[in-house]
Amino acid sequence: MMEFIVDLHGTAETEQDARDKTIKNRTEAGKILLITNVQMHPKKHSATVTYDYREDPDFDWEKYYSDQDLEGRG
């Protein structure tokens, strides 16, 4: 398990905001992000999110690398 401290300034400071920011910042190609716990810290306007990764058996690496190649040429 890993932990990510999320700054919630500028949001409604909800658990869903913490989850959304974690997904935005910790998503990796070929992996499924599993959030297991969100500990809110209202006085610090932050949250600690506990998460882990699992391999995505349906991830299309060929398409991913093809798309990356096209972006590099743009």
C-alpha positions, 0 to 999 in steps of 0.5 A, spaced: 500 500 500 502 507 498 499 513 501 498 520 497 497 526 501 492 531 497 492 538 498 484 540 497 485 547 497 480 550 492 475 544 492 469 543 496 474 539 501 470 532 500 472 525 500 470 525 493 475 531 491 480 527 495 479 521 490 478 525 484 485 528 485 488 522 487 486 519 480 488 525 476 495 524 479 496 517 480 493 513 474 498 509 471 498 506 464 496 498 464 494 499 472 488 499 475 488 504 481 485 501 487 483 506 493 482 503 499 482 509 504 481 516 505 483 520 511 480 527 511 484 532 515 479 538 515 484 543 519 490 542 514 485 542 508 488 535 506 487 528 506 491 522 506 489 517 501 491 510 501 492 506 495 495 500 491 495 498 483 493 492 480 495 490 473 489 491 468 489 485 464 485 488 458 490 494 457 491 495 450 499 496 450 499 496 442 494 502 442 497 505 448 504 505 444 501 507 438 498 513 441 504 515 444 508 515 438 502 519 434 503 524 440 510 525 439 510 527 432 504 532 433 
